[in-house]
Amino acid sequence: MTPLDMAAVFLAGVAGGALNTVVGSGTLVTFPVLLAVGLPPVTATVSNALGLVPGSVGGAVGYRRELRGQRRRVLRLGACVLPGGLVGAGLLLALPTSAFDLIVPVLVGLALLLVAAQPRLNRWLRERRGRTGRTARPDGGPALRAGLALASVYGGYFSASQGTVYLSLMGAFLDESLQRLNALKTVLVGGVNAVAASFFLFAAEFDWTAVGLVAAGSAVGGRTGAGLGRRLPPAALRAVVLGWGTVALVLLLVR
């Protein structure tokens, strides 16, 4: 890499780490930059997965206040998402590149529809619980665990907008503020990225220079993103998710 390439990858890591914490689509910033500096698609994907792990750690530290009281939930949902991330990482290396171009836009588009419908869906769920006298389960129940497990297969495969999918699912099944869900999302996404990255270390080729630059940038961006995400009201945070998710979908379709 030239010095200019290295600067671009580092700055992409900063932006990617921040967006992963606030929205969950940081890969749509880092991945195109890694391609632009000459990395092959699969090498760029695995290098990106390794590099974004410190950003998730930084985001979790920044969101530690919102994570209070969610330890049991993190452990239960983490047990569902980590195996999915490992399966997705294996699929990335096993499936042809053409499958990548077909699968990813469909999942991102579905995630955007779920986020857009989330306020209405939440109202319907509250009304239904009121009629039946039931309360929301603290861990979301089997439907949430199954949905997160499937979403984690996608996350291990590519990870762009994985956080958007998580937020849409958790918003439908958990009675929590969007900020606390965002903190939970950050931890779960970080766990999936770490599992996928650990698999890639032994099974795939990666570029250590790119990994180091993205990691350094994402560590800064992840902590910064937590502070930004905390200051956004729920409606604004949802608008950011939808806006950036739409941009991500367009980029995937025209790529």
Number of C-alpha atoms within 10 A of each C-alpha: 11 8 8 10 16 17 14 19 30 23 22 26 35 29 23 32 40 31 30 33 36 31 29 28 26 30 26 24 21 31 24 18 20 26 15 14 17 12 18 13 14 17 19 24 26 30 29 30 32 26 30 33 27 24 33 30 21 26 32 25 17 22 26 14 11 17 21 10 9 15 10 11 15 17 12 12 20 20 15 20 26 25 18 24 31 24 20 23 29 19 17 22 15 9 11 10 12 8 10 14 13 12 12 19 19 13 17 22 17 13 25 22 13 19 23 15 13 19 16 11 16 16 12 13 18 17 12 13 13 11 9 9 8 10 13 14 11 13 19 18 13 11 11 20 21 14 16 26 22 18 25 32 26 25 30 32 27 28 29 28 32 28 30 29 28 27 27 22 22 24 23 23 21 20 18 14 11 20 21 18 20 31 27 27 27 30 22 26 27 26 21 28 31 23 23 30 26 16 19 23 13 8 13 16 15 21 15 12 14 25 24 19 22 33 26 21 26 36 24 20 28 34 24 22 26 28 16 16 25 19 11 14 12 14 11 12 20 21 15 17 24 20 13 20 24 16 13 21 21 13 13 17 13 6 8
